[in-house]
Amino acid sequence: MSALIVTLLSLSGITTLLAVLLVLADRIINNYGEVEVNINEGKKKLKVKGGSPLLFILAENKIFVPSACGGRGSCGMCKVKVLSDVGPILPTEEPYLSPDEKKEGVRLSCQVKAKKDISIELPEWLFAVSKFKAVVERITELTYDIRELRLRLLDPLSIEFKAGQYVQLIIPPYDQVKESVMRAYSISSPPSQKDAIELIIRKVPGGIATTYIFEHMKEGEEIEFVGPFGEFYLRPTSARVIAIAGGSGMAPIKSIIMDMYEKGIEREIYFFFGARSKADLFYLDFYDELQKKYPYLHFIPALSDPKPEDEWEGEVGLVTDVAEKYLKSLPPSDQEGYLCGSPGMINACVKLLTRYGISEDRIYYDKFA
Amino acid sequence: MGVPINPFVLMFAAVFTSNMVLSNFLGMCSFISVSKELKTANGLGLAVTFVMTITSVLNYIVYYYILVPLGLEYLIYIVFIIVIAAFVQLLEMIIDRISPALYINLGIFLPLITVNCAILGGALFLIIRNYSLIQSLTFGFGSGIGWWLAIVALAAIRQRLRENDIPVALRGSGITLIIIGIMALAFIGFSGVLRVQ
């Protein structure tokens, strides 16, 4: 019996001793003291405790760099230009950085740790980003797998954004999901509406965020989001707008179109909306109405695979083929491309639009990843 | 306790004549997996040497000053593994602080040093062979250096082989095992120099 006790005691003794040593070592080795984060050459200086990733340091200081994965280094969205030397590019960053970005010192802020004073450059719009608390006011089923959420702001009470920008919804932990996740969704309501935003969300089978939104979210519950983000908005030119979207890619384009209508912008808009069959279409009546009031808008829904019972009389074919048909017959004019959809669709559309004389720097898009 | 072998002879022996990996075939897993790049191999070799040197001494102390007085010699395996694991944790923190790139490059193999059988093997050898504290230190250090030397040599060979035309069936671990075999043969040449058990 005593042998057993001696064994247990000495084993736990040794283990405890080692654990204490490790904790002490952690205190000493991972202590980087206070470091300074210098943003945009002195525009803002943060004094922070060193050692943690830049993304978290910035978030703690109310600067929300976009991130979809929450700092795990798997989305590649939290790119930040680092001006000071923070060591070589890590293998975890490698796949997300283009050769040009590497040359400029762009890094993933979730992988770069602030171990000493560091200076970084952030785009100006990032400072307008903040965290919002909102209540889910209305959930509308647009199709069998697309929902529209209307979020009424609680704190702060209003939001300023450009039509086309997106926010990141913070999905709370639920069921087996133990950590909250962030997912980006474009705002579909116009910027003139400041006290609420609308999002159009398509269900992703097995998706952490959309499973929550489709199966757990109830009207009246509170939710948080961060935003607005993004460089996808209408450029102030007089060029003809060629917009192409599919599915929930409708959201930013709808916001842009409503914004143009409200401001009375006299630019021609061709909006090609791709879907498989009639069951995947939504907002047809809305655009019918809008076209009557706003003659510059041409809404062209295209079905790639219409069912016989759809009795579809509109355009049939891939949205790119339908768009090409129109592009061919339109009188020549200065044009800009606005795209939102799956990466495959975007790539096909970029190819198409460049063929019709729109240079790549005038094609703007939001790619779903 | 102790056998009358000069500690430095012991160190030399651990490096060459009874090389951990090429004579005792211990620590093969990471030896094969992390020998693709010279730089990473070098880093792991350094880490293994460091861990082996220090844990040899630590394990010696734990064995003779804690386990033997308490009559708990049978706990040797579990206690040695705990000591090694704790020390590897410490090493992880240090490497992350000094060289994040090496930290990421070593990846899973850094924590896996814990279960690198060369390290546990080294610690057990020094108990079985009744080495003294100084002998344990030089033996641990020598074993580590031997492992380091072997993995760096292997990585260098593999890097050169990369451009060569190797039969499809032998690519990857196949050719690596053949190389290791030939390296082991070469190291047998040292075994005539001195015999240490």
Interface residues (C-beta under 8 A of the other chain):
Chain A: A3 V6 T7 S10 L11 I14 T15 L18 A19 L21 L22 A25 D26 I29 N30 G87 P88 L90 P91 T92 K113 K115
Chain B: V62 I66 L67 L70 G71 L72 L75 I78 V79 I82 V83 A86 Q89 L90 M93 I94 R97 P100 A101 I104 N105
